[in-house]
Structures are given as C-alpha cells and as structure tokens.
C-alpha cells in the first residue's frame, strides 16, 4: 500500500498522506511516494490540488522511531526539498491541515499556496530543540508569511501553536470546522478560473528560495550527526 494516495474530483486532485498509524510521519518511502504522486498530478489536466492527511493528523514530522538512513545525506535532503520545488510548480495547491503539522509536516504546508486549518490543527517547528535545522524552504517561506520576528520566535522556541494563533500570525488563511470540505470548495473555485497558474507563477517569482534551500541543506549536514540529535532520537524512541 502506498504511503501517499491521489484521488480526483473533476479538475481538482487530492493528494493524501497515508500513514495514519504513525500520524503520517515522514520516512524515505513517504518522500518517494509523495514525489511520485506530485509527478502524477503534474501530468494530469487539473486546475488545483488539495494536500491532506488520512487519519488523525496532517503530518507529524519526521519519523524519529526510524534510524537515520545511511548513505549520502545530501542526496536524501535534496530529495526531501524537491517536494517544495514540485509543489511550487503545480497549479495552486491548498494544504488542508488537521491535527498535527509538525516539523516537516509544517514545512510541507508552507510549500503550498494556501493553508487552511481545522479547529484542532497544531503547528510547530521543533527542529532546534532536537539539534536539527529547518528544511523545505521554511527559512524563506515562513518569514514571508508571518514576518521575520515571528518566524524567529516560532523556530527558535519551537513552541506549538493552535489554529487560532496560526490564523492571527498569518500562518494560515482561515480556520474551519470541516477543513476538507472547505479546501475542496476553495480548490474547485480556483480551478474554475482560467489564469490562476499564471497568477501563481507571477506571485511566486523570487530569486531567493533556491539559495535558502541550499543553505538549509548545508545546515542540516552539519547538525544531523551531532550527539544532541542522537540523544533526542533515542529519547523519542524510548518513549514509544
């Protein structure tokens, strides 16, 4: 069974994280399946995309119960960041966030064009507490949404914020009781408009994102093998 599924309703594609037993935590297989799904969507005749999670969460971040993969870390990190690049090239993408959007999960949401939150949504960028560094373009995309001061607060403290606070900060567009229904409605309304992809490209024109992605990889390569990271991962596994 794939860890990412794609469904379609008329001109809207739905991409689903599908590891509900682990709150859609990120591992190498999920990243591969997500990139395959986004490639499938890119080849289809669709006007908008909804990114959502099966089960009780959108995406709870990296699966710390799994050991850090061996091999070339740069290649692994670049593959993770390719998710952001692919999201930015698609027709407009709406993140429908319910439950946890933590770490990489929050960064996947940032890669989308619009972020809608359920009333139970929780966002966090906990990387600094684990001795890690943000990825997915968060170092560039988060300040664009909430401003540099609040972005530093969210990343440096790593505290969890609820949907209401996220809306106040400008991290999400709106909060809904039924976020999937709202995201589907927005997506169909967007898909009915003929020039939205061109408008997205104009609004996204920015020479700074690629540089931010490369900087994040250099930081991740520095931090990933430190004793702090190993200790944090072991603490997490021992609680499971």
N, C-alpha and C positions, 0 to 999 in steps of 0.2 A: 504494500500500500504506500502510495506517495505521501510524503510529508507536506506537500503543497498540492492543492487541487484548484482547477479552473472550471468555472461554470459561466454560462452566458444567457442573458435575457435581452433579446432584441440587439441593440447596439451597445450594450453595457456588459463588460466582462467582470466577473467576480473572482478574485484570487484569494484563496483561503489557506492560512497556516493550518496544518492538520497533524499536530502532535498534542492533542488535548490532554493526554495522560501526563504530560510534562509541562502543561501550560504554554505549549508551543515554543518551548525553549530552543535556542538556536544551536545546531550542530552542523558539521560539514555536509551531511546529507541534505538537511533542510536548505542550506545555501545553494547547493547544486540544483535541488528541485525547484527552488524559487527562481533561479536564473532561467531554467528550462521553461517554467510557466510564463515568465515575462517575455521570453522569446516567442512563445506560442501566441501570446496576446499581441505582440508587435506585428505579427504576420496576419492577424485577423482584421476584418473590416469592422472595427469598433470605434466608438466616439468618446468613451470614458471607461474608467476602471475603478472598482472598489477593492481595497485591500483590507481583509478582515481575518479574524481568528476563530477556529472552531473551539467549542468548549467554554471554559470559564475565563479565558484571557485572550487578549490580542497577541502578545508575545512577551514572555517573562525574561528575555535576555539570553545571554549565553548559558548553555547547559553546563554548569560547574560540576555536575556529577560525572561528567565525562573527562578523561585526562586530556591535557593539551596535546593536540596532534603533533606528531613528529614531522620531520621534513622541512621544506623551505617555508619559513614563516611568512616571508614577503609574498610568495605566491598565494598563500592562504588568505592573508589580509587583503591583497588586491582583489581576490575573488569575492570576498565579503563586500568590499567597497564598490565592486561592479554593480551590486544591487542598486545603490544610489544612482549610478550613472544610467542604468537601464530605466529606472523609474522616471528619471528626468527626460528621457527621450520618448516616452509613451504619450499618447493622448492624456488629458487631465486625469490624475489619479487621486482618489479620495481615500484616506485612511479612516476606517470605522473602528474606533478603539473602545473596547470594553475590558473591564478587569485590568490586569497589569500590562503596562507598556514600559518595560524596564530595560535600561542599557541599550543593547542592540535593538530591542523592540521599539523603544522610543526613537531610536535613530532611523529605523525603517519608516516610522510615521513621519519623521522630519523630511524624508526623501520624497514624500508625496506632496501634491499641490495644495490639498485642503485636508484638514484634520477635524473630524467630528468625534465627539466623545459621548459615551454613555454616562449616566449619572454615577456609576460605580467605577469609572476609569481612574487609574492611578499611574502617574508618570514619575520616572526617576532616572537620573544619570549617576549611578553608583560607582563608576569606574575608579575614581580617585581613592575611594575607601578600600578598594581591592588591590591598589597598586598598579592599576591599568590606566589606559588613556582612551579617550573617546574616539570613535571611528564613524564611518558613514557620512562624513561631511558635517557632523554636528558642530565642529569648531567654527564653521562658517554659517551653517543654516540656522542654528539656534539663536545666535545674536541678531540675525536678520529678523527673526520673529519677535523676540522678547526684549531686544536691546542688549548691549554688551554688559551692563552692570548686572541685570537679572540673569543673563546667561552664565556669568561667573558665579553668581550665587547658587544656581542650580547645579553646576558642575563641581564647584569647589566644596560645597556642603553635601551634595548628593542626597538631599532630603526628598522624601516622597511628597508629591502634591496631588490633591484630588482634582476632579473635573472642574469644579467651580473655580478653584485657584488657577488652574491652567487657562481657563477662559479669561479670567481677569488679567493674566500676564500676556495674553495674545498667543499662547502656545497652541490653542485650538480655536476653530472658527465658532463653534457652538456646541451646546450640550443638549442631549435628547434622551427622553425616556426609552425610546426604541431607536437606537443609533443605526442599526442595519436598515430599517425602513427609511430613515432619514437619508442615509448615504445613497441608497438605491434611488430615492426620489431626486436628490441633487444630481446624481450621475445621469439619469435619464433626461433631466432638464438640460444639463450641459451637452450631452450627446446630440440633442436636437438642434444645437446651434452650429452652423457650418464652419466657423473660423476659429474655434476655441484652441485648436492645436497651434495655429499660428500665433494666437494671442499669448499662449503659454510660453512659446519659444521667445517671443519678444520680452516678456516679463522676466524670464529666466536668464537673459543674456548677462553673463557675469564672467569675467576672466579670472576671478579669484578662487572658484571652487576646486579646480584641479590642483592648484597649489596647496589648498587646505587638505585635500585628500592625501597628497604625497607627504605633507608634514605629519599627518596623523599616523601614517604607516611608520615613519621614522621613529616617532614616539612610542608606538606600540612595540616595535622591535627592541627598543631599549628596555621597556618595562616588563615584557611578558615572562622573562626567565628570572626575575628577581625573587629573593626569599619571601618578600611580602606577598607576592602573587601566589606562590606555592602554599604559603601558610593560610591565606584566605580561602583558597580552593579546598584544602584539606579540612578546614573548619566547616565549610559548607557541606562537604561530603559526610562528615561525621554526624551532622545534624539529620541527614536523610535516612 
